[in-house]
Amino acid sequence: QVQLVESGGGLVQAGGSLRLSCAASGSIFSFNMMGWYRQAPGRQRELVAATTSGGSTNYAYSMKGRFTISRDNAKNTVYLQMNSLKPEDTAVYYCNAKKGLPMRDYWGQGTQVTVSL
């Protein structure tokens, strides 16, 4: 059973920073891809950033240059460093992992990020 546990969300002022963590129950090498998605009220869940088991990364356009995804394989943890936060970044952020054939998605419980003016 795959478990993903997020932490690090909270309330921050615009221009501030937060770092989210996603701890996996097993080796993150077993996942083809791990990433972060977010969902704001009334909006669809959207990709924020992702990293493959080979270490390549991908970012949504609006997050490039502000957010950084990284991984600590020894701790089975993926991080999302978020800088220069804007009120429009307010959302529930979810950790996602993909593995297997056919590919299957696993999700964390989500962590709230609120950016105030």
N, C-alpha and C positions, 0 to 999 in steps of 0.2 A: 504494500500500500504506500503510494507516494504521498508525502505530506510536505506542504510548503507553508512556512510561517513567516509572515511579513512583520516588520517592526520599523519604527523610525518616523512615522507620520506625526502630524501635529499642526499647530497654528504658528504661522510665521508672517512677518510683515513683507510687503512687496520689496524686492531687491535682496531678500535674505536667502538662506540656503538650508537645505535639509538633506540628510542621507538616509535612504531607505535600505533595509536589509531583507533578504529572503533566504532563510535557512531551509535546506532540503533534507529530507529524512535519509537519503542515500547519497552515493557519489554523484556529483553533478556531471561527471564524465559520461554517465549512462544516458544523459539527456542529449538529444540532437541539438536542441536549442532551448535557451532560457531567456526570459524577457520580462518586461514590465508593460502593462497596459493600464489605461485609466478610463474612468467613466464619470462624467459630470452629470448632474441631475438633468433629465430630459434629453440626454444625448447618448449616442451609441458608444460602446466600448471601443477604444482606439489604441493602436500600438504606440508606445512611447519609445522603447529601445529594446534591442535583442542582441544576444551574443550566442555564437555557435560553440560546439564542443572544441572546434579548432581555434577559437579565439577571435574570429571575425565579429564585427559589430555592425549594427544597422540602427539608424535613428529616424524618427519622424522629422519631417523638415523643420517644423516649428521649434523643435527641441535641440537641434544641432547647435553646438557651441555653448549651450547652457547646461545640458544634462550629459552625464557620463556614466555608462554602464561598465561594471568591472566584475571580476569574479575571483574568489579565493578558493581554489580547488581543495586545499588542505582543510578548510572549514566548511566545505560544501555550501558555500554562501555566495549569492550574487548581490551586488550593490547597485544602487542608483543614486549618484551624487547630483543634486539639483541645485543649481546656482541661478542668481538673477531671477528669482521666482516672481511671477506675475499673478494678479488675481485670477486670470483665466486658466491658471494651472490648478485651480481648486478642483478636486475630484477625489474619488476613491481610487487608489492605486493598487493594482493586483499583480502579483507575481504569477508568471506562467512558465510551464515547462512542457516540452514536447518530446515524446520518445515512442519508439516502436514502429512496427509495420503491420497494419496501417498506422500512421501517426496518430497519437492520442494526446489530447490536451489535459494538463493538470493545472489546477488553480489554487492559489492561496485564498484566505478569507478576506483580504483587502485591508488597506490601511488608509485612513482619511488624511488628506493634505488640504489645509485651508490657508489661503494666502489673502491677507487683509491689506487694505490700502494704507 
